[in-house]
């Protein structure tokens, strides 16, 4: 008597071996990828700060002063009121997108005039934790950290 053997498909053991191998690969690769995401966010924050720095310089050239802390970064997209007066404010604003960017963690950038340690102003993000201070990826990223 001849038996028919069906060789199509995989056994449960073969499938489990493949799943274990995929799990091991994910375990090895994921930490490297996740670490790069955090580093990329810090790099993006530095790039945003450089763009806002340039916009603030253009604002100062037009209006002979930086916006005060109360006028804030919003002065780059809408004409501010109060002192110092923005007599020569550019009607097109100072940012290409006509809106203020959020930091890579979804928070507003901070702006303080005058800045500390002899800087005209401080422009910064609170980092991953959204709070002042911190270490590593939670550290503040600002116009003082050019590295």
C-alpha positions in Angstrom: 0.0 0.0 0.0 1.3 3.4 -1.0 0.8 6.3 1.4 0.6 9.9 0.2 3.0 12.2 1.9 2.2 15.9 1.9 5.5 17.9 2.0 3.9 21.3 1.6 4.1 23.7 4.6 6.3 24.1 7.7 6.3 22.3 10.9 5.6 24.0 14.2 9.2 23.6 15.2 10.5 25.2 12.0 8.2 28.2 12.6 9.3 28.5 16.2 12.9 28.5 15.2 12.4 31.3 12.7 10.5 33.3 15.3 13.3 32.9 17.9 15.9 33.9 15.3 13.9 37.1 14.4 13.5 37.9 18.1 17.3 37.6 18.6 18.0 39.9 15.6 15.5 42.5 16.9 17.1 42.3 20.3 20.5 43.0 18.8 19.5 45.7 16.3 16.8 47.7 18.2 19.1 49.3 20.8 21.3 50.6 18.1 18.4 52.1 16.1 16.7 53.6 19.2 19.9 55.3 20.3 20.3 56.8 16.9 16.7 58.2 17.0 17.5 60.1 20.2 20.8 61.4 18.7 18.9 62.5 15.5 16.4 64.4 17.7 19.2 66.4 19.4 20.7 67.1 15.9 17.3 68.3 14.7 16.9 70.6 17.7 20.4 72.1 17.0 19.4 72.7 13.4 16.1 74.4 14.4 18.0 76.6 16.9 20.5 77.6 14.2 17.5 78.5 11.9 15.8 80.5 14.7 19.2 82.2 15.4 19.4 83.4 11.8 15.8 84.6 11.9 16.5 86.6 15.1 19.5 88.2 13.5 17.5 89.2 10.5 14.9 90.6 12.9 17.6 92.6 14.7 19.0 94.0 11.5 15.6 95.2 10.5 14.4 96.5 13.8 17.7 97.4 15.6 16.9 95.2 18.6 15.9 91.6 19.4 12.4 91.0 20.5 12.0 91.1 24.3 11.2 88.0 26.3 7.5 88.9 26.3 7.4 89.4 22.5 9.2 86.1 22.2 9.8 84.1 19.2 6.3 84.8 18.0 7.8 88.1 16.8 9.4 86.2 14.0 6.0 85.3 12.5 3.6 88.1 13.6 4.4 91.8 14.1 4.9 92.3 17.9 3.4 95.1 19.9 5.2 96.8 22.8 8.8 97.9 23.3 11.1 97.7 21.5 8.9 98.8 18.6 9.3 96.7 15.4 9.1 99.7 13.0 10.7 97.9 10.1 9.2 94.5 10.7 9.2 92.4 7.5 5.5 91.8 6.5 6.6 88.3 5.2 7.9 87.4 8.7 11.3 85.9 9.3 10.6 82.1 9.0 9.9 80.4 5.7 7.1 78.3 7.0 5.4 81.3 8.7 5.0 79.4 11.9 7.2 78.5 14.8 8.6 75.0 14.9 8.2 72.8 17.9 11.3 71.0 19.2 11.7 67.3 18.1 9.9 66.2 21.4 6.9 68.4 20.6 7.6 71.3 23.0 8.0 75.0 22.2 11.5 76.4 22.0 12.4 78.7 24.9 13.6 82.3 24.4 15.0 84.6 27.1 16.4 88.1 26.6 19.0 88.9 27.9 20.9 85.6 27.9 23.3 84.3 30.5 27.1 84.4 30.3 27.3 87.4 28.0 24.9 86.0 25.3 22.5 88.5 23.8 19.7 85.9 24.3 19.2 82.3 25.2 17.3 80.1 22.8 16.9 76.5 23.8 14.9 73.3 24.1 14.4 71.4 27.4 15.4 68.2 25.7 13.7 64.8 25.8 12.2 65.2 29.3 10.7 68.6 28.6 12.1 70.0 31.9 15.0 72.4 32.6 18.3 70.7 33.2 18.9 67.0 32.8 21.7 64.8 31.4 22.2 62.8 28.3 19.2 63.1 25.9 17.3 64.9 28.7 19.8 67.8 28.7 18.8 71.2 27.5 19.9 72.0 23.9 20.6 75.6 23.3 22.4 78.3 21.3 25.3 77.8 23.7 25.8 74.2 22.6 27.4 74.5 19.2 29.1 71.1 19.2 
